[in-house]
């Protein structure tokens, strides 16, 4: 499988100024869009897991605060 080609901002501007995109340009844009969507999905999953861990940690801390602490000399 080929490595997706990367389009620079200048090339993107030139592409957007064209009225017709070549099949290769469309393919590259599609690959970039798919990569961005995958990255967005991975970030959403990461932040969801992180939020769940923080909520669990907060609940544990709140629960620990309600428990009488044993004094060990």
N, CA, C and O atoms as a Tripos MOL2 file, in Angstrom:
@<TRIPOS>MOLECULE
protein
  292   291    73     0     0
PROTEIN
NO_CHARGES

@<TRIPOS>ATOM
      1 N           0.8410   -1.1850    0.0000 N.3       1 UNK1
      2 CA          0.0000    0.0000    0.0000 C.3       1 UNK1
      3 C           0.8820    1.2430    0.0000 C.2       1 UNK1
      4 O           1.8710    1.3130    0.7290 O.2       1 UNK1
      5 N           0.5210    2.2060   -0.8100 N.am      2 UNK2
      6 CA          1.3380    3.4120   -0.9190 C.3       2 UNK2
      7 C           1.0760    4.3420    0.2570 C.2       2 UNK2
      8 O          -0.0190    4.3790    0.8160 O.2       2 UNK2
      9 N           2.1140    5.0890    0.6140 N.am      3 UNK3
     10 CA          1.9710    6.0990    1.6510 C.3       3 UNK3
     11 C           1.1580    7.2540    1.0840 C.2       3 UNK3
     12 O           1.4370    7.7080   -0.0260 O.2       3 UNK3
     13 N           0.1500    7.7470    1.8230 N.am      4 UNK4
     14 CA         -0.6380    8.8650    1.3040 C.3       4 UNK4
     15 C           0.2310   10.0950    1.0630 C.2       4 UNK4
     16 O           1.1060   10.4310    1.8610 O.2       4 UNK4
     17 N          -0.0360   10.7470   -0.0500 N.am      5 UNK5
     18 CA          0.6910   11.9680   -0.3870 C.3       5 UNK5
     19 C           0.1590   13.0910    0.4920 C.2       5 UNK5
     20 O          -1.0280   13.1240    0.8140 O.2       5 UNK5
     21 N           1.0400   14.0140    0.8800 N.am      6 UNK6
     22 CA          0.6390   15.1410    1.7130 C.3       6 UNK6
     23 C           0.5710   16.3850    0.8410 C.2       6 UNK6
     24 O           1.4640   16.6450    0.0360 O.2       6 UNK6
     25 N          -0.4980   17.1460    1.0120 N.am      7 UNK7
     26 CA         -0.6780   18.3760    0.2500 C.3       7 UNK7
     27 C          -0.3020   19.5520    1.1430 C.2       7 UNK7
     28 O          -0.7690   19.6550    2.2770 O.2       7 UNK7
     29 N           0.5400   20.4300    0.6280 N.am      8 UNK8
     30 CA          0.9290   21.6300    1.3820 C.3       8 UNK8
     31 C          -0.2130   22.6440    1.3170 C.2       8 UNK8
     32 O          -1.0700   22.5540    0.4380 O.2       8 UNK8
     33 N          -0.2310   23.6070    2.2390 N.am      9 UNK9
     34 CA         -1.2790   24.6410    2.1800 C.3       9 UNK9
     35 C          -1.3010   25.3880    0.8400 C.2       9 UNK9
     36 O          -2.3680   25.7470    0.3420 O.2       9 UNK9
     37 N          -0.1160   25.6200    0.2630 N.am     10 UNK10
     38 CA         -0.0660   26.3130   -1.0260 C.3      10 UNK10
     39 C          -0.7100   25.4590   -2.1180 C.2      10 UNK10
     40 O          -1.4600   25.9640   -2.9530 O.2      10 UNK10
     41 N          -0.4080   24.1660   -2.1010 N.am     11 UNK11
     42 CA         -1.0150   23.2710   -3.0910 C.3      11 UNK11
     43 C          -2.5230   23.1770   -2.8840 C.2      11 UNK11
     44 O          -3.2860   23.1070   -3.8470 O.2      11 UNK11
     45 N          -2.9430   23.1750   -1.6300 N.am     12 UNK12
     46 CA         -4.3720   23.1260   -1.3340 C.3      12 UNK12
     47 C          -5.0700   24.3560   -1.9100 C.2      12 UNK12
     48 O          -6.1510   24.2460   -2.4880 O.2      12 UNK12
     49 N          -4.4570   25.5140   -1.7520 N.am     13 UNK13
     50 CA         -5.0330   26.7530   -2.2890 C.3      13 UNK13
     51 C          -5.1540   26.6730   -3.8100 C.2      13 UNK13
     52 O          -6.1670   27.0760   -4.3820 O.2      13 UNK13
     53 N          -4.1120   26.1500   -4.4580 N.am     14 UNK14
     54 CA         -4.1460   26.0100   -5.9170 C.3      14 UNK14
     55 C          -5.2440   25.0350   -6.3430 C.2      14 UNK14
     56 O          -5.9560   25.2760   -7.3180 O.2      14 UNK14
     57 N          -5.3720   23.9470   -5.6130 N.am     15 UNK15
     58 CA         -6.4020   22.9510   -5.9330 C.3      15 UNK15
     59 C          -7.7930   23.5650   -5.7970 C.2      15 UNK15
     60 O          -8.6620   23.3540   -6.6430 O.2      15 UNK15
     61 N          -7.9910   24.3290   -4.7220 N.am     16 UNK16
     62 CA         -9.3060   24.9130   -4.4810 C.3      16 UNK16
     63 C          -9.6590   25.9730   -5.5160 C.2      16 UNK16
     64 O         -10.8390   26.2220   -5.7650 O.2      16 UNK16
     65 N          -8.6540   26.5990   -6.1200 N.am     17 UNK17
     66 CA         -8.9030   27.6100   -7.1450 C.3      17 UNK17
     67 C          -9.2510   26.9670   -8.4870 C.2      17 UNK17
     68 O          -9.8130   27.6280   -9.3600 O.2      17 UNK17
     69 N          -8.9260   25.7010   -8.6580 N.am     18 UNK18
     70 CA         -9.2670   25.0020   -9.8940 C.3      18 UNK18
     71 C         -10.7550   24.6550   -9.8820 C.2      18 UNK18
     72 O         -11.3520   24.4490   -8.8250 O.2      18 UNK18
     73 N         -11.3290   24.5970  -11.0610 N.am     19 UNK19
     74 CA        -12.7430   24.2280  -11.1330 C.3      19 UNK19
     75 C         -12.9200   22.7150  -11.1900 C.2      19 UNK19
     76 O         -13.9430   22.1870  -10.7520 O.2      19 UNK19
     77 N         -11.9310   22.0260  -11.7250 N.am     20 UNK20
     78 CA        -12.0210   20.5740  -11.8660 C.3      20 UNK20
     79 C         -10.7930   19.9460  -11.2120 C.2      20 UNK20
     80 O          -9.6610   20.3480  -11.4790 O.2      20 UNK20
     81 N         -11.0300   18.9630  -10.3590 N.am     21 UNK21
     82 CA         -9.9290   18.2620   -9.7090 C.3      21 UNK21
     83 C          -9.5940   17.0050  -10.4960 C.2      21 UNK21
     84 O         -10.4720   16.3450  -11.0520 O.2      21 UNK21
     85 N          -8.3200   16.6920  -10.5310 N.am     22 UNK22
     86 CA         -7.9020   15.4550  -11.1930 C.3      22 UNK22
     87 C          -8.2550   14.2730  -10.2910 C.2      22 UNK22
     88 O          -8.4200   14.4470   -9.0840 O.2      22 UNK22
     89 N          -8.3710   13.0940  -10.8540 N.am     23 UNK23
     90 CA         -8.6430   11.9090  -10.0200 C.3      23 UNK23
     91 C          -7.6030   11.7290   -8.9150 C.2      23 UNK23
     92 O          -7.9390   11.3320   -7.7990 O.2      23 UNK23
     93 N          -6.3290   12.0220   -9.2320 N.am     24 UNK24
     94 CA         -5.2810   11.8860   -8.2130 C.3      24 UNK24
     95 C          -5.4950   12.8940   -7.0840 C.2      24 UNK24
     96 O          -5.3330   12.5510   -5.9130 O.2      24 UNK24
     97 N          -5.8580   14.1370   -7.4210 N.am     25 UNK25
     98 CA         -6.1060   15.1480   -6.3880 C.3      25 UNK25
     99 C          -7.2940   14.7440   -5.5180 C.2      25 UNK25
    100 O          -7.2570   14.8930   -4.2960 O.2      25 UNK25
    101 N          -8.3370   14.2380   -6.1490 N.am     26 UNK26
    102 CA         -9.4990   13.7790   -5.3820 C.3      26 UNK26
    103 C          -9.1210   12.6310   -4.4500 C.2      26 UNK26
    104 O          -9.5730   12.5770   -3.3060 O.2      26 UNK26
    105 N          -8.2960   11.7220   -4.9410 N.am     27 UNK27
    106 CA         -7.8620   10.5830   -4.1310 C.3      27 UNK27
    107 C          -7.0610   11.0510   -2.9230 C.2      27 UNK27
    108 O          -7.2610   10.5650   -1.8100 O.2      27 UNK27
    109 N          -6.1480   12.0020   -3.1490 N.am     28 UNK28
    110 CA         -5.3220   12.5180   -2.0500 C.3      28 UNK28
    111 C          -6.1880   13.2400   -1.0280 C.2      28 UNK28
    112 O          -6.0040   13.0620    0.1760 O.2      28 UNK28
    113 N          -7.1270   14.0520   -1.4940 N.am     29 UNK29
    114 CA         -8.0190   14.7560   -0.5720 C.3      29 UNK29
    115 C          -8.8610   13.7700    0.2340 C.2      29 UNK29
    116 O          -9.0800   13.9630    1.4300 O.2      29 UNK29
    117 N          -9.3260   12.7260   -0.4200 N.am     30 UNK30
    118 CA        -10.1160   11.7050    0.2660 C.3      30 UNK30
    119 C          -9.2850   10.9900    1.3260 C.2      30 UNK30
    120 O          -9.7640   10.7460    2.4330 O.2      30 UNK30
    121 N          -8.0390   10.6550    0.9880 N.am     31 UNK31
    122 CA         -7.1590    9.9920    1.9550 C.3      31 UNK31
    123 C          -6.8930   10.8940    3.1580 C.2      31 UNK31
    124 O          -6.8870   10.4340    4.3000 O.2      31 UNK31
    125 N          -6.6750   12.1770    2.8920 N.am     32 UNK32
    126 CA         -6.4300   13.1020    4.0050 C.3      32 UNK32
    127 C          -7.6700   13.2350    4.8750 C.2      32 UNK32
    128 O          -7.5700   13.2730    6.1010 O.2      32 UNK32
    129 N          -8.8350   13.3070    4.2470 N.am     33 UNK33
    130 CA        -10.0720   13.4120    5.0070 C.3      33 UNK33
    131 C         -10.2770   12.1700    5.8760 C.2      33 UNK33
    132 O         -10.6630   12.2800    7.0400 O.2      33 UNK33
    133 N         -10.0190   11.0000    5.3130 N.am     34 UNK34
    134 CA        -10.1730    9.7620    6.0740 C.3      34 UNK34
    135 C          -9.1920    9.7130    7.2420 C.2      34 UNK34
    136 O          -9.5420    9.2690    8.3350 O.2      34 UNK34
    137 N          -7.9610   10.1720    7.0070 N.am     35 UNK35
    138 CA         -6.9590   10.1830    8.0790 C.3      35 UNK35
    139 C          -7.3760   11.1340    9.1930 C.2      35 UNK35
    140 O          -7.2160   10.8210   10.3730 O.2      35 UNK35
    141 N          -7.9090   12.2930    8.8240 N.am     36 UNK36
    142 CA         -8.3590   13.2550    9.8270 C.3      36 UNK36
    143 C          -9.5530   12.7220   10.6140 C.2      36 UNK36
    144 O          -9.6400   12.9150   11.8270 O.2      36 UNK36
    145 N         -10.4570   12.0600    9.9310 N.am     37 UNK37
    146 CA        -11.6180   11.4910   10.6170 C.3      37 UNK37
    147 C         -11.1940   10.3970   11.5900 C.2      37 UNK37
    148 O         -11.7320   10.3020   12.6940 O.2      37 UNK37
    149 N         -10.2390    9.5760   11.1870 N.am     38 UNK38
    150 CA         -9.7290    8.5320   12.0720 C.3      38 UNK38
    151 C          -9.0450    9.1480   13.2870 C.2      38 UNK38
    152 O          -9.2370    8.7000   14.4170 O.2      38 UNK38
    153 N          -8.2450   10.1840   13.0370 N.am     39 UNK39
    154 CA         -7.5580   10.8600   14.1360 C.3      39 UNK39
    155 C          -8.5690   11.4840   15.0920 C.2      39 UNK39
    156 O          -8.3960   11.4140   16.3090 O.2      39 UNK39
    157 N          -9.6180   12.0890   14.5530 N.am     40 UNK40
    158 CA        -10.6520   12.6890   15.3870 C.3      40 UNK40
    159 C         -11.3450   11.6220   16.2340 C.2      40 UNK40
    160 O         -11.6090   11.8380   17.4170 O.2      40 UNK40
    161 N         -11.6350   10.4850   15.6350 N.am     41 UNK41
    162 CA        -12.2780    9.3890   16.3620 C.3      41 UNK41
    163 C         -11.3790    8.8870   17.4940 C.2      41 UNK41
    164 O         -11.8500    8.6310   18.6020 O.2      41 UNK41
    165 N         -10.0810    8.7490   17.2060 N.am     42 UNK42
    166 CA         -9.1440    8.2820   18.2260 C.3      42 UNK42
    167 C          -9.0430    9.2870   19.3690 C.2      42 UNK42
    168 O          -8.9720    8.8980   20.5350 O.2      42 UNK42
    169 N          -9.0360   10.5760   19.0390 N.am     43 UNK43
    170 CA         -8.9810   11.6000   20.0820 C.3      43 UNK43
    171 C         -10.2460   11.5760   20.9350 C.2      43 UNK43
    172 O         -10.1750   11.7050   22.1570 O.2      43 UNK43
    173 N         -11.3990   11.4120   20.2950 N.am     44 UNK44
    174 CA        -12.6480   11.3540   21.0510 C.3      44 UNK44
    175 C         -12.6450   10.1640   22.0100 C.2      44 UNK44
    176 O         -13.0730   10.2890   23.1570 O.2      44 UNK44
    177 N         -12.1640    9.0160   21.5430 N.am     45 UNK45
    178 CA        -12.0990    7.8330   22.4000 C.3      45 UNK45
    179 C         -11.1170    8.0490   23.5500 C.2      45 UNK45
    180 O         -11.3860    7.6590   24.6860 O.2      45 UNK45
    181 N          -9.9750    8.6740   23.2470 N.am     46 UNK46
    182 CA         -8.9750    8.9380   24.2760 C.3      46 UNK46
    183 C          -9.5440    9.8460   25.3590 C.2      46 UNK46
    184 O          -9.4050    9.5610   26.5490 O.2      46 UNK46
    185 N         -10.1910   10.9510   24.9450 N.am     47 UNK47
    186 CA        -10.7170   11.8920   25.9240 C.3      47 UNK47
    187 C         -11.8890   11.3000   26.6990 C.2      47 UNK47
    188 O         -12.0850   11.6330   27.8680 O.2      47 UNK47
    189 N         -12.6730   10.4250   26.0620 N.am     48 UNK48
    190 CA        -13.7640    9.7680   26.7760 C.3      48 UNK48
    191 C         -13.2100    8.8640   27.8710 C.2      48 UNK48
    192 O         -13.7060    8.8710   28.9970 O.2      48 UNK48
    193 N         -12.1770    8.0810   27.5380 N.am     49 UNK49
    194 CA        -11.5540    7.2110   28.5420 C.3      49 UNK49
    195 C         -10.9260    8.0360   29.6610 C.2      49 UNK49
    196 O         -11.0290    7.6880   30.8380 O.2      49 UNK49
    197 N         -10.2760    9.1310   29.2790 N.am     50 UNK50
    198 CA         -9.6400    9.9840   30.2770 C.3      50 UNK50
    199 C         -10.6950   10.5810   31.2110 C.2      50 UNK50
    200 O         -10.4870   10.6470   32.4220 O.2      50 UNK50
    201 N         -11.8160   11.0110   30.6540 N.am     51 UNK51
    202 CA        -12.8870   11.5760   31.4670 C.3      51 UNK51
    203 C         -13.4580   10.5240   32.4150 C.2      51 UNK51
    204 O         -13.7380   10.8180   33.5770 O.2      51 UNK51
    205 N         -13.6300    9.3070   31.9210 N.am     52 UNK52
    206 CA        -14.1370    8.2290   32.7720 C.3      52 UNK52
    207 C         -13.1750    7.9390   33.9150 C.2      52 UNK52
    208 O         -13.6040    7.7160   35.0470 O.2      52 UNK52
    209 N         -11.8690    7.9400   33.6260 N.am     53 UNK53
    210 CA        -10.8740    7.6930   34.6700 C.3      53 UNK53
    211 C         -10.8890    8.8030   35.7150 C.2      53 UNK53
    212 O         -10.7770    8.5360   36.9120 O.2      53 UNK53
    213 N         -11.0270   10.0450   35.2640 N.am     54 UNK54
    214 CA        -11.0650   11.1600   36.2060 C.3      54 UNK54
    215 C         -12.3180   11.1070   37.0720 C.2      54 UNK54
    216 O         -12.2580   11.3940   38.2670 O.2      54 UNK54
    217 N         -13.4530   10.7410   36.4790 N.am     55 UNK55
    218 CA        -14.6850   10.6220   37.2610 C.3      55 UNK55
    219 C         -14.5660    9.5100   38.3000 C.2      55 UNK55
    220 O         -15.0080    9.6670   39.4380 O.2      55 UNK55
    221 N         -13.9700    8.3900   37.9050 N.am     56 UNK56
    222 CA        -13.7640    7.2840   38.8380 C.3      56 UNK56
    223 C         -12.8320    7.7050   39.9720 C.2      56 UNK56
    224 O         -13.0840    7.4010   41.1380 O.2      56 UNK56
    225 N         -11.7620    8.4040   39.6240 N.am     57 UNK57
    226 CA        -10.8130    8.8690   40.6370 C.3      57 UNK57
    227 C         -11.4940    9.8390   41.6020 C.2      57 UNK57
    228 O         -11.2590    9.7830   42.8090 O.2      57 UNK57
    229 N         -12.3310   10.7200   41.0760 N.am     58 UNK58
    230 CA        -13.0460   11.6680   41.9280 C.3      58 UNK58
    231 C         -13.9960   10.9390   42.8740 C.2      58 UNK58
    232 O         -14.0740   11.2700   44.0570 O.2      58 UNK58
    233 N         -14.7190    9.9440   42.3520 N.am     59 UNK59
    234 CA        -15.6210    9.1670   43.2020 C.3      59 UNK59
    235 C         -14.8520    8.4310   44.2930 C.2      59 UNK59
    236 O         -15.3030    8.3630   45.4370 O.2      59 UNK59
    237 N         -13.6900    7.8800   43.9390 N.am     60 UNK60
    238 CA        -12.8770    7.1740   44.9250 C.3      60 UNK60
    239 C         -12.3930    8.1370   46.0060 C.2      60 UNK60
    240 O         -12.3820    7.7900   47.1880 O.2      60 UNK60
    241 N         -11.9970    9.3290   45.6110 N.am     61 UNK61
    242 CA        -11.5240   10.3130   46.5860 C.3      61 UNK61
    243 C         -12.6680   10.7650   47.4850 C.2      61 UNK61
    244 O         -12.4890   10.9330   48.6920 O.2      61 UNK61
    245 N         -13.8470   10.9610   46.8920 N.am     62 UNK62
    246 CA        -14.9990   11.3750   47.6970 C.3      62 UNK62
    247 C         -15.3830   10.2690   48.6740 C.2      62 UNK62
    248 O         -15.7150   10.5370   49.8280 O.2      62 UNK62
    249 N         -15.3360    9.0340   48.2070 N.am     63 UNK63
    250 CA        -15.6630    7.8980   49.0640 C.3      63 UNK63
    251 C         -14.6270    7.7610   50.1830 C.2      63 UNK63
    252 O         -14.9850    7.4930   51.3300 O.2      63 UNK63
    253 N         -13.3610    7.9420   49.8560 N.am     64 UNK64
    254 CA        -12.2950    7.8340   50.8570 C.3      64 UNK64
    255 C         -12.4320    8.9340   51.9010 C.2      64 UNK64
    256 O         -12.1080    8.7220   53.0700 O.2      64 UNK64
    257 N         -12.9030   10.0890   51.4980 N.am     65 UNK65
    258 CA        -13.0770   11.2020   52.4320 C.3      65 UNK65
    259 C         -14.1820   10.9480   53.4350 C.2      65 UNK65
    260 O         -14.1720   11.5180   54.5260 O.2      65 UNK65
    261 N         -15.1410   10.0950   53.0820 N.am     66 UNK66
    262 CA        -16.2560    9.7920   53.9790 C.3      66 UNK66
    263 C         -15.9130    8.6830   54.9620 C.2      66 UNK66
    264 O         -16.5630    8.5480   55.9990 O.2      66 UNK66
    265 N         -14.8990    7.8910   54.6430 N.am     67 UNK67
    266 CA        -14.5120    6.7800   55.5040 C.3      67 UNK67
    267 C         -13.7000    7.2990   56.6940 C.2      67 UNK67
    268 O         -12.8520    8.1760   56.5330 O.2      67 UNK67
    269 N         -13.9610    6.7550   57.8910 N.am     68 UNK68
    270 CA        -13.1100    7.1370   59.0310 C.3      68 UNK68
    271 C         -11.7020    6.5940   58.8170 C.2      68 UNK68
    272 O         -11.5160    5.4230   58.4830 O.2      68 UNK68
    273 N         -10.7370    7.4430   59.0120 N.am     69 UNK69
    274 CA         -9.3460    7.0350   58.7990 C.3      69 UNK69
    275 C          -8.8240    6.3820   60.0740 C.2      69 UNK69
    276 O          -9.0370    6.8740   61.1820 O.2      69 UNK69
    277 N          -8.1420    5.2740   59.8840 N.am     70 UNK70
    278 CA         -7.5350    4.6060   61.0310 C.3      70 UNK70
    279 C          -6.2100    5.2750   61.3290 C.2      70 UNK70
    280 O          -5.4260    5.5780   60.4300 O.2      70 UNK70
    281 N          -5.9800    5.4940   62.5950 N.am     71 UNK71
    282 CA         -4.7070    6.0910   62.9910 C.3      71 UNK71
    283 C          -3.7350    4.9710   63.3130 C.2      71 UNK71
    284 O          -3.9900    4.1400   64.1850 O.2      71 UNK71
    285 N          -2.6190    4.9600   62.5980 N.am     72 UNK72
    286 CA         -1.5880    3.9550   62.8550 C.3      72 UNK72
    287 C          -0.3580    4.6990   63.3400 C.2      72 UNK72
    288 O           0.2610    5.4440   62.5810 O.2      72 UNK72
    289 N           0.0010    4.4970   64.6170 N.am     73 UNK73
    290 CA          1.1800    5.2220   65.1330 C.3      73 UNK73
    291 C           2.4760    4.7150   64.5370 C.2      73 UNK73
    292 O           3.5480    5.2210   64.8690 O.2      73 UNK73
@<TRIPOS>BOND
     1     1     2 1
     2     2     3 1
     3     3     4 2
     4     3     5 am
     5     5     6 1
     6     6     7 1
     7     7     8 2
     8     7     9 am
     9     9    10 1
    10    10    11 1
    11    11    12 2
    12    11    13 am
    13    13    14 1
    14    14    15 1
    15    15    16 2
    16    15    17 am
    17    17    18 1
    18    18    19 1
    19    19    20 2
    20    19    21 am
    21    21    22 1
    22    22    23 1
    23    23    24 2
    24    23    25 am
    25    25    26 1
    26    26    27 1
    27    27    28 2
    28    27    29 am
    29    29    30 1
    30    30    31 1
    31    31    32 2
    32    31    33 am
    33    33    34 1
    34    34    35 1
    35    35    36 2
    36    35    37 am
    37    37    38 1
    38    38    39 1
    39    39    40 2
    40    39    41 am
    41    41    42 1
    42    42    43 1
    43    43    44 2
    44    43    45 am
    45    45    46 1
    46    46    47 1
    47    47    48 2
    48    47    49 am
    49    49    50 1
    50    50    51 1
    51    51    52 2
    52    51    53 am
    53    53    54 1
    54    54    55 1
    55    55    56 2
    56    55    57 am
    57    57    58 1
    58    58    59 1
    59    59    60 2
    60    59    61 am
    61    61    62 1
    62    62    63 1
    63    63    64 2
    64    63    65 am
    65    65    66 1
    66    66    67 1
    67    67    68 2
    68    67    69 am
    69    69    70 1
    70    70    71 1
    71    71    72 2
    72    71    73 am
    73    73    74 1
    74    74    75 1
    75    75    76 2
    76    75    77 am
    77    77    78 1
    78    78    79 1
    79    79    80 2
    80    79    81 am
    81    81    82 1
    82    82    83 1
    83    83    84 2
    84    83    85 am
    85    85    86 1
    86    86    87 1
    87    87    88 2
    88    87    89 am
    89    89    90 1
    90    90    91 1
    91    91    92 2
    92    91    93 am
    93    93    94 1
    94    94    95 1
    95    95    96 2
    96    95    97 am
    97    97    98 1
    98    98    99 1
    99    99   100 2
   100    99   101 am
   101   101   102 1
   102   102   103 1
   103   103   104 2
   104   103   105 am
   105   105   106 1
   106   106   107 1
   107   107   108 2
   108   107   109 am
   109   109   110 1
   110   110   111 1
   111   111   112 2
   112   111   113 am
   113   113   114 1
   114   114   115 1
   115   115   116 2
   116   115   117 am
   117   117   118 1
   118   118   119 1
   119   119   120 2
   120   119   121 am
   121   121   122 1
   122   122   123 1
   123   123   124 2
   124   123   125 am
   125   125   126 1
   126   126   127 1
   127   127   128 2
   128   127   129 am
   129   129   130 1
   130   130   131 1
   131   131   132 2
   132   131   133 am
   133   133   134 1
   134   134   135 1
   135   135   136 2
   136   135   137 am
   137   137   138 1
   138   138   139 1
   139   139   140 2
   140   139   141 am
   141   141   142 1
   142   142   143 1
   143   143   144 2
   144   143   145 am
   145   145   146 1
   146   146   147 1
   147   147   148 2
   148   147   149 am
   149   149   150 1
   150   150   151 1
   151   151   152 2
   152   151   153 am
   153   153   154 1
   154   154   155 1
   155   155   156 2
   156   155   157 am
   157   157   158 1
   158   158   159 1
   159   159   160 2
   160   159   161 am
   161   161   162 1
   162   162   163 1
   163   163   164 2
   164   163   165 am
   165   165   166 1
   166   166   167 1
   167   167   168 2
   168   167   169 am
   169   169   170 1
   170   170   171 1
   171   171   172 2
   172   171   173 am
   173   173   174 1
   174   174   175 1
   175   175   176 2
   176   175   177 am
   177   177   178 1
   178   178   179 1
   179   179   180 2
   180   179   181 am
   181   181   182 1
   182   182   183 1
   183   183   184 2
   184   183   185 am
   185   185   186 1
   186   186   187 1
   187   187   188 2
   188   187   189 am
   189   189   190 1
   190   190   191 1
   191   191   192 2
   192   191   193 am
   193   193   194 1
   194   194   195 1
   195   195   196 2
   196   195   197 am
   197   197   198 1
   198   198   199 1
   199   199   200 2
   200   199   201 am
   201   201   202 1
   202   202   203 1
   203   203   204 2
   204   203   205 am
   205   205   206 1
   206   206   207 1
   207   207   208 2
   208   207   209 am
   209   209   210 1
   210   210   211 1
   211   211   212 2
   212   211   213 am
   213   213   214 1
   214   214   215 1
   215   215   216 2
   216   215   217 am
   217   217   218 1
   218   218   219 1
   219   219   220 2
   220   219   221 am
   221   221   222 1
   222   222   223 1
   223   223   224 2
   224   223   225 am
   225   225   226 1
   226   226   227 1
   227   227   228 2
   228   227   229 am
   229   229   230 1
   230   230   231 1
   231   231   232 2
   232   231   233 am
   233   233   234 1
   234   234   235 1
   235   235   236 2
   236   235   237 am
   237   237   238 1
   238   238   239 1
   239   239   240 2
   240   239   241 am
   241   241   242 1
   242   242   243 1
   243   243   244 2
   244   243   245 am
   245   245   246 1
   246   246   247 1
   247   247   248 2
   248   247   249 am
   249   249   250 1
   250   250   251 1
   251   251   252 2
   252   251   253 am
   253   253   254 1
   254   254   255 1
   255   255   256 2
   256   255   257 am
   257   257   258 1
   258   258   259 1
   259   259   260 2
   260   259   261 am
   261   261   262 1
   262   262   263 1
   263   263   264 2
   264   263   265 am
   265   265   266 1
   266   266   267 1
   267   267   268 2
   268   267   269 am
   269   269   270 1
   270   270   271 1
   271   271   272 2
   272   271   273 am
   273   273   274 1
   274   274   275 1
   275   275   276 2
   276   275   277 am
   277   277   278 1
   278   278   279 1
   279   279   280 2
   280   279   281 am
   281   281   282 1
   282   282   283 1
   283   283   284 2
   284   283   285 am
   285   285   286 1
   286   286   287 1
   287   287   288 2
   288   287   289 am
   289   289   290 1
   290   290   291 1
   291   291   292 2
@<TRIPOS>SUBSTRUCTURE
     1 UNK1         2 RESIDUE 1 A UNK
     2 UNK2         6 RESIDUE 1 A UNK
     3 UNK3        10 RESIDUE 1 A UNK
     4 UNK4        14 RESIDUE 1 A UNK
     5 UNK5        18 RESIDUE 1 A UNK
     6 UNK6        22 RESIDUE 1 A UNK
     7 UNK7        26 RESIDUE 1 A UNK
     8 UNK8        30 RESIDUE 1 A UNK
     9 UNK9        34 RESIDUE 1 A UNK
    10 UNK10       38 RESIDUE 1 A UNK
    11 UNK11       42 RESIDUE 1 A UNK
    12 UNK12       46 RESIDUE 1 A UNK
    13 UNK13       50 RESIDUE 1 A UNK
    14 UNK14       54 RESIDUE 1 A UNK
    15 UNK15       58 RESIDUE 1 A UNK
    16 UNK16       62 RESIDUE 1 A UNK
    17 UNK17       66 RESIDUE 1 A UNK
    18 UNK18       70 RESIDUE 1 A UNK
    19 UNK19       74 RESIDUE 1 A UNK
    20 UNK20       78 RESIDUE 1 A UNK
    21 UNK21       82 RESIDUE 1 A UNK
    22 UNK22       86 RESIDUE 1 A UNK
    23 UNK23       90 RESIDUE 1 A UNK
    24 UNK24       94 RESIDUE 1 A UNK
    25 UNK25       98 RESIDUE 1 A UNK
    26 UNK26      102 RESIDUE 1 A UNK
    27 UNK27      106 RESIDUE 1 A UNK
    28 UNK28      110 RESIDUE 1 A UNK
    29 UNK29      114 RESIDUE 1 A UNK
    30 UNK30      118 RESIDUE 1 A UNK
    31 UNK31      122 RESIDUE 1 A UNK
    32 UNK32      126 RESIDUE 1 A UNK
    33 UNK33      130 RESIDUE 1 A UNK
    34 UNK34      134 RESIDUE 1 A UNK
    35 UNK35      138 RESIDUE 1 A UNK
    36 UNK36      142 RESIDUE 1 A UNK
    37 UNK37      146 RESIDUE 1 A UNK
    38 UNK38      150 RESIDUE 1 A UNK
    39 UNK39      154 RESIDUE 1 A UNK
    40 UNK40      158 RESIDUE 1 A UNK
    41 UNK41      162 RESIDUE 1 A UNK
    42 UNK42      166 RESIDUE 1 A UNK
    43 UNK43      170 RESIDUE 1 A UNK
    44 UNK44      174 RESIDUE 1 A UNK
    45 UNK45      178 RESIDUE 1 A UNK
    46 UNK46      182 RESIDUE 1 A UNK
    47 UNK47      186 RESIDUE 1 A UNK
    48 UNK48      190 RESIDUE 1 A UNK
    49 UNK49      194 RESIDUE 1 A UNK
    50 UNK50      198 RESIDUE 1 A UNK
    51 UNK51      202 RESIDUE 1 A UNK
    52 UNK52      206 RESIDUE 1 A UNK
    53 UNK53      210 RESIDUE 1 A UNK
    54 UNK54      214 RESIDUE 1 A UNK
    55 UNK55      218 RESIDUE 1 A UNK
    56 UNK56      222 RESIDUE 1 A UNK
    57 UNK57      226 RESIDUE 1 A UNK
    58 UNK58      230 RESIDUE 1 A UNK
    59 UNK59      234 RESIDUE 1 A UNK
    60 UNK60      238 RESIDUE 1 A UNK
    61 UNK61      242 RESIDUE 1 A UNK
    62 UNK62      246 RESIDUE 1 A UNK
    63 UNK63      250 RESIDUE 1 A UNK
    64 UNK64      254 RESIDUE 1 A UNK
    65 UNK65      258 RESIDUE 1 A UNK
    66 UNK66      262 RESIDUE 1 A UNK
    67 UNK67      266 RESIDUE 1 A UNK
    68 UNK68      270 RESIDUE 1 A UNK
    69 UNK69      274 RESIDUE 1 A UNK
    70 UNK70      278 RESIDUE 1 A UNK
    71 UNK71      282 RESIDUE 1 A UNK
    72 UNK72      286 RESIDUE 1 A UNK
    73 UNK73      290 RESIDUE 1 A UNK
